[in-house]
């Protein structure tokens, strides 16, 4: 059975993951408002991935006899001064999420909680990818600068991102 300390920490992590989804959905709306539908599509897929992250913690708490508690979500920002600033913020946000995963890893080691460790392993790898993907787009936008043509090309490239519905095993711990 999951400890009260780990349950509370994971319930808080569900909130962070849902706030990530909320933030990226708000960014999708922002990009649509600029006519950058490719960047919006990228953020819509990101939103779906964040929902999967939240559900991994949800199922983990449930499967270990704990009680999921949904905490209030903060309202996300709705405007950014440029696409570059939005992606820079997404990158910063992912660094924040990595720090939260590291906090959970610390608790899992202290307890020790082996099942949580297995789950968190997946998140450690995922966060490397999450930071890399947001920072890659931010860097591309930095290189593009004021080039309208460059922005259109990047927008087209990002429009190809798709969401793959995870299999049962992918949505649980492994
Ligand atoms: Fe973006 O990784 Fe979850 O929050």
Backbone and ligand atoms as CSV (ligand in chain L), in Angstrom:
chain,resi,resn,atom,element,x,y,z
A,1,UNK,N,N,0.848,-1.216,0.000
A,1,UNK,CA,C,0.000,0.000,0.000
A,1,UNK,C,C,0.880,1.262,0.000
A,2,UNK,N,N,0.392,2.256,-0.651
A,2,UNK,CA,C,1.153,3.513,-0.765
A,2,UNK,C,C,1.117,4.258,0.586
A,3,UNK,N,N,2.229,4.905,0.941
A,3,UNK,CA,C,2.250,5.667,2.198
A,3,UNK,C,C,1.469,6.971,2.031
A,4,UNK,N,N,1.083,7.533,3.145
A,4,UNK,CA,C,0.327,8.802,3.117
A,4,UNK,C,C,1.207,9.904,2.508
A,5,UNK,N,N,2.484,9.873,2.857
A,5,UNK,CA,C,3.400,10.904,2.352
A,5,UNK,C,C,3.520,10.838,0.827
A,6,UNK,N,N,3.691,9.601,0.313
A,6,UNK,CA,C,3.812,9.457,-1.140
A,6,UNK,C,C,2.483,9.761,-1.827
A,7,UNK,N,N,1.390,9.320,-1.227
A,7,UNK,CA,C,0.068,9.605,-1.801
A,7,UNK,C,C,-0.148,11.121,-1.941
A,8,UNK,N,N,0.163,11.858,-0.876
A,8,UNK,CA,C,-0.030,13.316,-0.920
A,8,UNK,C,C,0.864,13.950,-1.985
A,9,UNK,N,N,2.107,13.481,-2.050
A,9,UNK,CA,C,3.052,14.049,-3.029
A,9,UNK,C,C,2.601,13.737,-4.461
A,10,UNK,N,N,2.068,12.525,-4.663
A,10,UNK,CA,C,1.602,12.169,-6.020
A,10,UNK,C,C,0.310,12.902,-6.379
A,11,UNK,N,N,-0.544,13.114,-5.377
A,11,UNK,CA,C,-1.755,13.903,-5.651
A,11,UNK,C,C,-1.373,15.326,-6.084
A,12,UNK,N,N,-0.325,15.828,-5.462
A,12,UNK,CA,C,0.138,17.157,-5.847
A,12,UNK,C,C,0.725,17.117,-7.269
A,13,UNK,N,N,1.389,16.004,-7.579
A,13,UNK,CA,C,1.961,15.868,-8.924
A,13,UNK,C,C,0.864,15.785,-9.990
A,14,UNK,N,N,-0.264,15.149,-9.642
A,14,UNK,CA,C,-1.400,15.110,-10.587
A,14,UNK,C,C,-1.805,16.545,-10.915
A,15,UNK,N,N,-1.834,17.378,-9.893
A,15,UNK,CA,C,-2.191,18.792,-10.093
A,15,UNK,C,C,-1.179,19.455,-11.045
A,16,UNK,N,N,0.113,19.219,-10.816
A,16,UNK,CA,C,1.128,19.829,-11.687
A,16,UNK,C,C,0.973,19.365,-13.131
A,17,UNK,N,N,0.672,18.079,-13.310
A,17,UNK,CA,C,0.528,17.550,-14.669
A,17,UNK,C,C,-0.715,18.150,-15.346
A,18,UNK,N,N,-1.797,18.286,-14.580
A,18,UNK,CA,C,-3.010,18.880,-15.149
A,18,UNK,C,C,-2.792,20.368,-15.429
A,19,UNK,N,N,-2.021,21.031,-14.574
A,19,UNK,CA,C,-1.705,22.442,-14.840
A,19,UNK,C,C,-0.820,22.567,-16.075
A,20,UNK,N,N,0.029,21.578,-16.300
A,20,UNK,CA,C,0.831,21.581,-17.530
A,20,UNK,C,C,-0.111,21.483,-18.731
A,21,UNK,N,N,-1.076,20.556,-18.648
A,21,UNK,CA,C,-2.047,20.398,-19.744
A,21,UNK,C,C,-2.791,21.711,-19.982
A,22,UNK,N,N,-3.184,22.351,-18.892
A,22,UNK,CA,C,-3.945,23.603,-18.960
A,22,UNK,C,C,-3.101,24.720,-19.585
A,23,UNK,N,N,-1.829,24.779,-19.184
A,23,UNK,CA,C,-0.918,25.799,-19.724
A,23,UNK,C,C,-0.728,25.600,-21.237
A,24,UNK,N,N,-0.489,24.344,-21.643
A,24,UNK,CA,C,-0.231,24.094,-23.068
A,24,UNK,C,C,-1.495,24.275,-23.905
A,25,UNK,N,N,-2.646,24.007,-23.306
A,25,UNK,CA,C,-3.895,24.249,-24.040
A,25,UNK,C,C,-4.100,25.749,-24.227
A,26,UNK,N,N,-3.708,26.520,-23.225
A,26,UNK,CA,C,-3.799,27.974,-23.332
A,26,UNK,C,C,-2.825,28.487,-24.396
A,27,UNK,N,N,-1.649,27.861,-24.456
A,27,UNK,CA,C,-0.694,28.242,-25.502
A,27,UNK,C,C,-1.239,27.867,-26.886
A,28,UNK,N,N,-1.944,26.737,-26.970
A,28,UNK,CA,C,-2.549,26.329,-28.251
A,28,UNK,C,C,-3.544,27.410,-28.697
A,29,UNK,N,N,-4.351,27.892,-27.758
A,29,UNK,CA,C,-5.336,28.933,-28.086
A,29,UNK,C,C,-4.625,30.207,-28.545
A,30,UNK,N,N,-3.510,30.526,-27.870
A,30,UNK,CA,C,-2.719,31.710,-28.249
A,30,UNK,C,C,-2.185,31.563,-29.678
A,31,UNK,N,N,-1.626,30.388,-29.993
A,31,UNK,CA,C,-1.074,30.188,-31.342
A,31,UNK,C,C,-2.183,30.216,-32.405
A,32,UNK,N,N,-3.343,29.636,-32.083
A,32,UNK,CA,C,-4.469,29.716,-33.038
A,32,UNK,C,C,-4.817,31.184,-33.290
A,33,UNK,N,N,-4.774,31.997,-32.221
A,33,UNK,CA,C,-5.163,33.411,-32.379
A,33,UNK,C,C,-4.200,34.159,-33.283
A,34,UNK,N,N,-2.961,33.612,-33.437
A,34,UNK,CA,C,-1.978,34.239,-34.332
A,34,UNK,C,C,-2.000,33.613,-35.725
A,35,UNK,N,N,-2.855,32.621,-35.898
A,35,UNK,CA,C,-2.896,31.912,-37.183
A,35,UNK,C,C,-1.760,30.918,-37.330
A,36,UNK,N,N,-1.083,30.606,-36.207
A,36,UNK,CA,C,0.011,29.628,-36.252
A,36,UNK,C,C,-0.551,28.262,-35.831
A,37,UNK,N,N,-1.288,27.656,-36.755
A,37,UNK,CA,C,-2.011,26.429,-36.414
A,37,UNK,C,C,-1.092,25.222,-36.203
A,38,UNK,N,N,0.099,25.275,-36.806
A,38,UNK,CA,C,1.057,24.178,-36.607
A,38,UNK,C,C,1.572,24.175,-35.172
A,39,UNK,N,N,1.921,25.348,-34.669
A,39,UNK,CA,C,2.384,25.451,-33.275
A,39,UNK,C,C,1.243,25.099,-32.327
A,40,UNK,N,N,0.029,25.516,-32.699
A,40,UNK,CA,C,-1.145,25.172,-31.890
A,40,UNK,C,C,-1.305,23.650,-31.856
A,41,UNK,N,N,-1.139,23.010,-33.011
A,41,UNK,CA,C,-1.258,21.540,-33.059
A,41,UNK,C,C,-0.210,20.891,-32.144
A,42,UNK,N,N,1.010,21.410,-32.175
A,42,UNK,CA,C,2.088,20.876,-31.323
A,42,UNK,C,C,1.665,20.965,-29.853
A,43,UNK,N,N,1.085,22.103,-29.480
A,43,UNK,CA,C,0.664,22.305,-28.089
A,43,UNK,C,C,-0.551,21.454,-27.734
A,44,UNK,N,N,-1.414,21.207,-28.706
A,44,UNK,CA,C,-2.589,20.351,-28.438
A,44,UNK,C,C,-2.129,18.924,-28.148
A,45,UNK,N,N,-1.134,18.465,-28.900
A,45,UNK,CA,C,-0.596,17.117,-28.650
A,45,UNK,C,C,0.082,17.086,-27.278
A,46,UNK,N,N,0.800,18.168,-26.974
A,46,UNK,CA,C,1.478,18.255,-25.672
A,46,UNK,C,C,0.459,18.172,-24.535
A,47,UNK,N,N,-0.672,18.834,-24.725
A,47,UNK,CA,C,-1.752,18.799,-23.735
A,47,UNK,C,C,-2.208,17.363,-23.487
A,48,UNK,N,N,-2.385,16.610,-24.570
A,48,UNK,CA,C,-2.840,15.217,-24.432
A,48,UNK,C,C,-1.796,14.371,-23.698
A,49,UNK,N,N,-0.521,14.662,-23.992
A,49,UNK,CA,C,0.541,13.907,-23.303
A,49,UNK,C,C,0.532,14.190,-21.806
A,50,UNK,N,N,0.262,15.445,-21.461
A,50,UNK,CA,C,0.222,15.803,-20.037
A,50,UNK,C,C,-0.928,15.099,-19.323
A,51,UNK,N,N,-2.039,14.915,-20.032
A,51,UNK,CA,C,-3.164,14.185,-19.440
A,51,UNK,C,C,-2.752,12.737,-19.152
A,52,UNK,N,N,-1.962,12.171,-20.066
A,52,UNK,CA,C,-1.467,10.800,-19.846
A,52,UNK,C,C,-0.572,10.775,-18.607
A,53,UNK,N,N,0.278,11.791,-18.458
A,53,UNK,CA,C,1.156,11.846,-17.277
A,53,UNK,C,C,0.313,11.877,-15.994
A,54,UNK,N,N,-0.710,12.730,-16.006
A,54,UNK,CA,C,-1.564,12.846,-14.812
A,54,UNK,C,C,-2.218,11.493,-14.506
A,55,UNK,N,N,-2.681,10.809,-15.553
A,55,UNK,CA,C,-3.377,9.535,-15.343
A,55,UNK,C,C,-2.443,8.433,-14.854
A,56,UNK,N,N,-1.169,8.535,-15.202
A,56,UNK,CA,C,-0.205,7.545,-14.684
A,56,UNK,C,C,-0.143,7.639,-13.151
A,57,UNK,N,N,-0.094,8.862,-12.639
A,57,UNK,CA,C,-0.062,9.024,-11.179
A,57,UNK,C,C,-1.418,8.644,-10.561
A,58,UNK,N,N,-2.493,9.019,-11.250
A,58,UNK,CA,C,-3.849,8.682,-10.793
A,58,UNK,C,C,-3.957,7.160,-10.611
A,59,UNK,N,N,-3.575,6.409,-11.642
A,59,UNK,CA,C,-3.698,4.941,-11.591
A,59,UNK,C,C,-2.753,4.330,-10.570
A,60,UNK,N,N,-1.580,4.934,-10.450
A,60,UNK,CA,C,-0.613,4.401,-9.484
A,60,UNK,C,C,-1.179,4.502,-8.056
A,61,UNK,N,N,-1.740,5.646,-7.713
A,61,UNK,CA,C,-2.325,5.828,-6.371
A,61,UNK,C,C,-3.467,4.826,-6.180
A,62,UNK,N,N,-4.345,4.773,-7.188
A,62,UNK,CA,C,-5.514,3.862,-7.115
A,62,UNK,C,C,-5.070,2.403,-6.971
A,63,UNK,N,N,-4.137,1.975,-7.820
A,63,UNK,CA,C,-3.725,0.560,-7.826
A,63,UNK,C,C,-3.044,0.157,-6.525
A,64,UNK,N,N,-2.535,1.127,-5.782
A,64,UNK,CA,C,-1.832,0.790,-4.542
A,64,UNK,C,C,-2.678,1.077,-3.289
A,65,UNK,N,N,-3.976,1.134,-3.512
A,65,UNK,CA,C,-4.898,1.259,-2.390
A,65,UNK,C,C,-4.976,2.647,-1.789
A,66,UNK,N,N,-4.486,3.632,-2.511
A,66,UNK,CA,C,-4.550,5.013,-2.021
A,66,UNK,C,C,-5.811,5.708,-2.492
A,67,UNK,N,N,-5.898,6.966,-2.180
A,67,UNK,CA,C,-7.087,7.752,-2.551
A,67,UNK,C,C,-6.632,8.976,-3.349
A,68,UNK,N,N,-7.157,9.047,-4.575
A,68,UNK,CA,C,-6.833,10.206,-5.413
A,68,UNK,C,C,-7.620,11.414,-4.920
A,69,UNK,N,N,-6.911,12.542,-4.821
A,69,UNK,CA,C,-7.583,13.782,-4.436
A,69,UNK,C,C,-7.215,14.843,-5.466
A,70,UNK,N,N,-8.233,15.409,-6.101
A,70,UNK,CA,C,-7.956,16.408,-7.132
A,70,UNK,C,C,-7.925,17.805,-6.497
A,71,UNK,N,N,-6.807,18.474,-6.662
A,71,UNK,CA,C,-6.599,19.787,-6.040
A,71,UNK,C,C,-6.956,20.897,-7.023
A,72,UNK,N,N,-7.226,22.100,-6.532
A,72,UNK,CA,C,-7.589,23.195,-7.449
A,72,UNK,C,C,-6.444,23.544,-8.397
A,73,UNK,N,N,-6.814,23.880,-9.629
A,73,UNK,CA,C,-5.799,24.228,-10.648
A,73,UNK,C,C,-5.682,25.740,-10.787
A,74,UNK,N,N,-4.455,26.195,-11.015
A,74,UNK,CA,C,-4.240,27.628,-11.240
A,74,UNK,C,C,-4.680,27.976,-12.662
A,75,UNK,N,N,-5.235,29.167,-12.822
A,75,UNK,CA,C,-5.613,29.610,-14.171
A,75,UNK,C,C,-4.339,29.930,-14.962
A,76,UNK,N,N,-4.219,29.401,-16.182
A,76,UNK,CA,C,-2.996,29.665,-16.944
A,76,UNK,C,C,-3.013,31.057,-17.579
A,77,UNK,N,N,-1.821,31.536,-17.948
A,77,UNK,CA,C,-1.706,32.793,-18.698
A,77,UNK,C,C,-2.410,32.623,-20.041
A,78,UNK,N,N,-2.827,33.725,-20.669
A,78,UNK,CA,C,-3.467,33.555,-21.984
A,78,UNK,C,C,-2.742,34.292,-23.103
A,79,UNK,N,N,-1.795,35.150,-22.755
A,79,UNK,CA,C,-1.060,35.884,-23.789
A,79,UNK,C,C,0.435,35.790,-23.537
A,80,UNK,N,N,1.196,35.773,-24.620
A,80,UNK,CA,C,2.654,35.837,-24.546
A,80,UNK,C,C,3.093,36.900,-25.536
A,81,UNK,N,N,4.275,37.479,-25.334
A,81,UNK,CA,C,4.659,38.575,-26.224
A,81,UNK,C,C,5.137,38.092,-27.588
A,82,UNK,N,N,5.473,36.814,-27.707
A,82,UNK,CA,C,5.868,36.256,-29.009
A,82,UNK,C,C,5.873,34.738,-28.912
A,83,UNK,N,N,5.872,34.037,-30.064
A,83,UNK,CA,C,5.977,32.569,-30.028
A,83,UNK,C,C,7.255,32.136,-29.307
A,84,UNK,N,N,8.344,32.879,-29.502
A,84,UNK,CA,C,9.606,32.540,-28.826
A,84,UNK,C,C,9.426,32.555,-27.312
A,85,UNK,N,N,8.809,33.607,-26.806
A,85,UNK,CA,C,8.612,33.725,-25.347
A,85,UNK,C,C,7.727,32.580,-24.831
A,86,UNK,N,N,6.716,32.202,-25.608
A,86,UNK,CA,C,5.838,31.096,-25.191
A,86,UNK,C,C,6.642,29.795,-25.087
A,87,UNK,N,N,7.444,29.495,-26.099
A,87,UNK,CA,C,8.216,28.241,-26.049
A,87,UNK,C,C,9.321,28.297,-24.993
A,88,UNK,N,N,9.878,29.483,-24.765
A,88,UNK,CA,C,10.872,29.598,-23.684
A,88,UNK,C,C,10.209,29.297,-22.350
A,89,UNK,N,N,8.962,29.782,-22.209
A,89,UNK,CA,C,8.243,29.527,-20.962
A,89,UNK,C,C,7.897,28.044,-20.817
A,90,UNK,N,N,7.559,27.410,-21.943
A,90,UNK,CA,C,7.269,25.967,-21.908
A,90,UNK,C,C,8.525,25.209,-21.447
A,91,UNK,N,N,9.668,25.623,-21.949
A,91,UNK,CA,C,10.933,24.976,-21.556
A,91,UNK,C,C,11.189,25.157,-20.049
A,92,UNK,N,N,10.981,26.377,-19.583
A,92,UNK,CA,C,11.153,26.671,-18.147
A,92,UNK,C,C,10.194,25.838,-17.309
A,93,UNK,N,N,8.969,25.729,-17.798
A,93,UNK,CA,C,7.958,24.953,-17.080
A,93,UNK,C,C,8.392,23.490,-16.979
A,94,UNK,N,N,8.946,22.953,-18.064
A,94,UNK,CA,C,9.394,21.554,-18.032
A,94,UNK,C,C,10.543,21.369,-17.033
A,95,UNK,N,N,11.396,22.383,-16.908
A,95,UNK,CA,C,12.480,22.291,-15.920
A,95,UNK,C,C,11.891,22.254,-14.507
A,96,UNK,N,N,10.826,23.026,-14.306
A,96,UNK,CA,C,10.136,23.019,-13.013
A,96,UNK,C,C,9.541,21.627,-12.739
A,97,UNK,N,N,8.912,21.038,-13.760
A,97,UNK,CA,C,8.319,19.703,-13.585
A,97,UNK,C,C,9.412,18.678,-13.277
A,98,UNK,N,N,10.553,18.796,-13.930
A,98,UNK,CA,C,11.669,17.888,-13.640
A,98,UNK,C,C,12.051,17.990,-12.164
A,99,UNK,N,N,12.073,19.212,-11.629
A,99,UNK,CA,C,12.447,19.372,-10.220
A,99,UNK,C,C,11.416,18.704,-9.311
A,100,UNK,N,N,10.156,18.723,-9.732
A,100,UNK,CA,C,9.095,18.076,-8.936
A,100,UNK,C,C,9.236,16.549,-8.999
A,101,UNK,N,N,9.598,16.038,-10.159
A,101,UNK,CA,C,9.827,14.583,-10.284
A,101,UNK,C,C,11.012,14.197,-9.391
A,102,UNK,N,N,12.038,15.025,-9.386
A,102,UNK,CA,C,13.201,14.743,-8.529
A,102,UNK,C,C,12.819,14.711,-7.052
A,103,UNK,N,N,11.881,15.581,-6.653
A,103,UNK,CA,C,11.404,15.567,-5.256
A,103,UNK,C,C,10.733,14.233,-4.937
A,104,UNK,N,N,9.939,13.740,-5.894
A,104,UNK,CA,C,9.261,12.449,-5.688
A,104,UNK,C,C,10.279,11.311,-5.605
A,105,UNK,N,N,11.299,11.385,-6.442
A,105,UNK,CA,C,12.353,10.358,-6.432
A,105,UNK,C,C,13.003,10.321,-5.050
A,106,UNK,N,N,13.209,11.493,-4.486
A,106,UNK,CA,C,13.834,11.595,-3.165
A,106,UNK,C,C,12.960,10.893,-2.109
A,107,UNK,N,N,11.667,11.150,-2.147
A,107,UNK,CA,C,10.754,10.507,-1.184
A,107,UNK,C,C,10.777,8.984,-1.388
A,108,UNK,N,N,10.725,8.559,-2.652
A,108,UNK,CA,C,10.703,7.116,-2.953
A,108,UNK,C,C,11.965,6.433,-2.424
A,109,UNK,N,N,13.088,7.136,-2.489
A,109,UNK,CA,C,14.346,6.563,-1.992
A,109,UNK,C,C,14.346,6.512,-0.469
A,110,UNK,N,N,13.848,7.577,0.155
A,110,UNK,CA,C,13.841,7.660,1.618
A,110,UNK,C,C,12.966,6.576,2.251
A,111,UNK,N,N,11.815,6.278,1.594
A,111,UNK,CA,C,10.827,5.428,2.298
A,111,UNK,C,C,11.285,4.006,2.629
A,112,UNK,N,N,11.846,3.160,1.824
A,112,UNK,CA,C,11.899,3.201,0.370
A,112,UNK,C,C,10.582,2.672,-0.219
A,113,UNK,N,N,10.290,3.148,-1.466
A,113,UNK,CA,C,9.061,2.760,-2.157
A,113,UNK,C,C,9.456,2.268,-3.551
A,114,UNK,N,N,9.605,0.948,-3.682
A,114,UNK,CA,C,10.078,0.387,-4.960
A,114,UNK,C,C,9.102,0.555,-6.122
A,115,UNK,N,N,7.783,0.297,-5.913
A,115,UNK,CA,C,6.864,0.499,-7.039
A,115,UNK,C,C,6.882,1.951,-7.539
A,116,UNK,N,N,6.960,2.902,-6.607
A,116,UNK,CA,C,7.017,4.311,-7.024
A,116,UNK,C,C,8.301,4.568,-7.810
A,117,UNK,N,N,9.385,3.928,-7.367
A,117,UNK,CA,C,10.657,4.073,-8.075
A,117,UNK,C,C,10.554,3.644,-9.528
A,118,UNK,N,N,9.845,2.527,-9.754
A,118,UNK,CA,C,9.687,2.013,-11.124
A,118,UNK,C,C,8.918,3.034,-11.963
A,119,UNK,N,N,7.828,3.534,-11.403
A,119,UNK,CA,C,7.031,4.536,-12.127
A,119,UNK,C,C,7.873,5.786,-12.418
A,120,UNK,N,N,8.603,6.233,-11.412
A,120,UNK,CA,C,9.357,7.482,-11.549
A,120,UNK,C,C,10.505,7.362,-12.537
A,121,UNK,N,N,10.983,6.151,-12.734
A,121,UNK,CA,C,12.011,5.912,-13.747
A,121,UNK,C,C,11.526,6.350,-15.118
A,122,UNK,N,N,10.269,5.987,-15.404
A,122,UNK,CA,C,9.653,6.364,-16.688
A,122,UNK,C,C,9.640,7.895,-16.794
A,123,UNK,N,N,9.290,8.559,-15.706
A,123,UNK,CA,C,9.186,10.024,-15.741
A,123,UNK,C,C,10.557,10.701,-15.872
A,124,UNK,N,N,11.584,10.076,-15.309
A,124,UNK,CA,C,12.924,10.663,-15.422
A,124,UNK,C,C,13.325,10.718,-16.905
A,125,UNK,N,N,13.098,9.607,-17.602
A,125,UNK,CA,C,13.414,9.552,-19.038
A,125,UNK,C,C,12.529,10.520,-19.811
A,126,UNK,N,N,11.257,10.540,-19.470
A,126,UNK,CA,C,10.299,11.410,-20.168
A,126,UNK,C,C,10.696,12.879,-20.030
A,127,UNK,N,N,11.133,13.271,-18.829
A,127,UNK,CA,C,11.486,14.682,-18.618
A,127,UNK,C,C,12.695,15.118,-19.447
A,128,UNK,N,N,13.616,14.183,-19.707
A,128,UNK,CA,C,14.763,14.521,-20.576
A,128,UNK,C,C,14.215,14.898,-21.948
A,129,UNK,N,N,13.242,14.100,-22.413
A,129,UNK,CA,C,12.635,14.342,-23.723
A,129,UNK,C,C,11.803,15.639,-23.724
A,130,UNK,N,N,11.064,15.853,-22.656
A,130,UNK,CA,C,10.205,17.038,-22.574
A,130,UNK,C,C,11.034,18.328,-22.593
A,131,UNK,N,N,12.135,18.323,-21.854
A,131,UNK,CA,C,12.993,19.516,-21.852
A,131,UNK,C,C,13.638,19.698,-23.224
A,132,UNK,N,N,14.089,18.582,-23.823
A,132,UNK,CA,C,14.764,18.678,-25.122
A,132,UNK,C,C,13.806,19.190,-26.199
A,133,UNK,N,N,12.566,18.694,-26.205
A,133,UNK,CA,C,11.658,19.072,-27.292
A,133,UNK,C,C,11.234,20.536,-27.189
A,134,UNK,N,N,10.982,21.029,-25.979
A,134,UNK,CA,C,10.573,22.438,-25.849
A,134,UNK,C,C,11.763,23.363,-26.136
A,135,UNK,N,N,12.943,22.963,-25.665
A,135,UNK,CA,C,14.114,23.814,-25.884
A,135,UNK,C,C,14.515,23.824,-27.360
A,136,UNK,N,N,14.316,22.687,-28.057
A,136,UNK,CA,C,14.639,22.623,-29.495
A,136,UNK,C,C,13.800,23.643,-30.282
A,137,UNK,N,N,12.501,23.727,-29.974
A,137,UNK,CA,C,11.646,24.674,-30.702
A,137,UNK,C,C,12.027,26.113,-30.324
A,138,UNK,N,N,12.311,26.351,-29.044
A,138,UNK,CA,C,12.710,27.701,-28.618
A,138,UNK,C,C,13.992,28.120,-29.347
A,139,UNK,N,N,14.926,27.199,-29.481
A,139,UNK,CA,C,16.178,27.524,-30.174
A,139,UNK,C,C,15.929,27.816,-31.660
A,140,UNK,N,N,15.036,27.031,-32.269
A,140,UNK,CA,C,14.713,27.258,-33.687
A,140,UNK,C,C,14.094,28.645,-33.850
A,141,UNK,N,N,13.224,29.029,-32.926
A,141,UNK,CA,C,12.583,30.351,-33.004
A,141,UNK,C,C,13.605,31.470,-32.801
A,142,UNK,N,N,14.579,31.215,-31.975
A,142,UNK,CA,C,15.636,32.213,-31.754
A,142,UNK,C,C,16.425,32.432,-33.048
A,143,UNK,N,N,16.747,31.328,-33.718
A,143,UNK,CA,C,17.507,31.418,-34.986
A,143,UNK,C,C,16.687,32.134,-36.045
A,144,UNK,N,N,15.375,31.866,-36.062
A,144,UNK,CA,C,14.496,32.454,-37.081
A,144,UNK,C,C,14.409,33.974,-36.926
A,145,UNK,N,N,14.401,34.437,-35.683
A,145,UNK,CA,C,14.339,35.892,-35.425
A,145,UNK,C,C,13.107,36.510,-36.057
A,146,UNK,N,N,13.324,37.504,-36.913
A,146,UNK,CA,C,12.194,38.235,-37.507
A,146,UNK,C,C,11.751,37.672,-38.856
A,147,UNK,N,N,12.328,36.570,-39.276
A,147,UNK,CA,C,12.000,36.038,-40.599
A,147,UNK,C,C,10.602,35.409,-40.637
A,148,UNK,N,N,9.679,36.083,-41.359
A,148,UNK,CA,C,8.306,35.577,-41.491
A,148,UNK,C,C,8.295,34.231,-42.193
A,149,UNK,N,N,9.176,34.114,-43.208
A,149,UNK,CA,C,9.250,32.870,-43.986
A,149,UNK,C,C,9.694,31.700,-43.093
A,150,UNK,N,N,10.681,31.979,-42.252
A,150,UNK,CA,C,11.189,30.963,-41.329
A,150,UNK,C,C,10.105,30.496,-40.363
A,151,UNK,N,N,9.313,31.455,-39.897
A,151,UNK,CA,C,8.238,31.139,-38.948
A,151,UNK,C,C,7.199,30.235,-39.614
A,152,UNK,N,N,6.871,30.561,-40.860
A,152,UNK,CA,C,5.881,29.748,-41.593
A,152,UNK,C,C,6.401,28.322,-41.776
A,153,UNK,N,N,7.700,28.213,-42.113
A,153,UNK,CA,C,8.279,26.880,-42.329
A,153,UNK,C,C,8.282,26.054,-41.038
A,154,UNK,N,N,8.635,26.701,-39.925
A,154,UNK,CA,C,8.650,25.985,-38.639
A,154,UNK,C,C,7.226,25.586,-38.242
A,155,UNK,N,N,6.289,26.498,-38.490
A,155,UNK,CA,C,4.886,26.215,-38.159
A,155,UNK,C,C,4.404,24.985,-38.931
A,156,UNK,N,N,4.815,24.911,-40.206
A,156,UNK,CA,C,4.421,23.764,-41.041
A,156,UNK,C,C,5.018,22.473,-40.464
A,157,UNK,N,N,6.273,22.576,-40.066
A,157,UNK,CA,C,6.955,21.385,-39.526
A,157,UNK,C,C,6.258,20.899,-38.236
A,158,UNK,N,N,5.910,21.833,-37.370
A,158,UNK,CA,C,5.310,21.447,-36.086
A,158,UNK,C,C,3.883,20.915,-36.238
A,159,UNK,N,N,3.256,21.240,-37.382
A,159,UNK,CA,C,1.868,20.784,-37.606
A,159,UNK,C,C,1.793,19.273,-37.791
A,160,UNK,N,N,2.935,18.627,-38.023
A,160,UNK,CA,C,2.908,17.178,-38.302
A,160,UNK,C,C,2.892,16.343,-37.018
A,161,UNK,N,N,3.043,16.990,-35.882
A,161,UNK,CA,C,3.074,16.218,-34.628
A,161,UNK,C,C,1.713,15.560,-34.364
A,162,UNK,N,N,1.752,14.303,-34.011
A,162,UNK,CA,C,0.492,13.606,-33.713
A,162,UNK,C,C,0.569,12.943,-32.342
A,163,UNK,N,N,-0.603,12.662,-31.806
A,163,UNK,CA,C,-0.680,12.006,-30.499
A,163,UNK,C,C,-1.008,10.532,-30.702
A,164,UNK,N,N,-0.236,9.674,-30.069
A,164,UNK,CA,C,-0.529,8.242,-30.150
A,164,UNK,C,C,-1.172,7.831,-28.833
A,165,UNK,N,N,-2.347,7.223,-28.941
A,165,UNK,CA,C,-3.032,6.776,-27.716
A,165,UNK,C,C,-2.197,5.662,-27.081
A,166,UNK,N,N,-1.796,5.853,-25.809
A,166,UNK,CA,C,-0.953,4.832,-25.181
A,166,UNK,C,C,-1.706,3.522,-24.959
A,167,UNK,N,N,-0.957,2.423,-24.994
A,167,UNK,CA,C,-1.568,1.130,-24.716
A,167,UNK,C,C,-1.798,1.033,-23.212
A,168,UNK,N,N,-2.506,0.000,-22.777
A,168,UNK,CA,C,-2.813,-0.169,-21.349
A,168,UNK,C,C,-1.522,-0.147,-20.502
A,169,UNK,N,N,-0.507,-0.891,-20.962
A,169,UNK,CA,C,0.731,-0.953,-20.171
A,169,UNK,C,C,1.427,0.405,-20.133
A,170,UNK,N,N,1.320,1.143,-21.243
A,170,UNK,CA,C,1.986,2.456,-21.254
A,170,UNK,C,C,1.302,3.444,-20.319
A,171,UNK,N,N,-0.010,3.261,-20.119
A,171,UNK,CA,C,-0.701,4.207,-19.237
A,171,UNK,C,C,-0.522,3.842,-17.771
A,172,UNK,N,N,-0.127,2.593,-17.501
A,172,UNK,CA,C,0.130,2.251,-16.096
A,172,UNK,C,C,1.605,2.440,-15.801
A,173,UNK,N,N,2.174,1.615,-14.942
A,173,UNK,CA,C,3.516,1.913,-14.444
A,173,UNK,C,C,4.679,1.753,-15.407
A,174,UNK,N,N,4.617,0.763,-16.278
A,174,UNK,CA,C,5.837,0.407,-16.994
A,174,UNK,C,C,6.171,1.365,-18.108
L,1,LIG,FE1,FE,5.590,18.001,-19.699
L,1,LIG,O1,O,5.852,16.554,-18.575
L,1,LIG,FE2,FE,4.373,16.212,-17.617
L,1,LIG,O2,O,4.207,17.850,-16.890
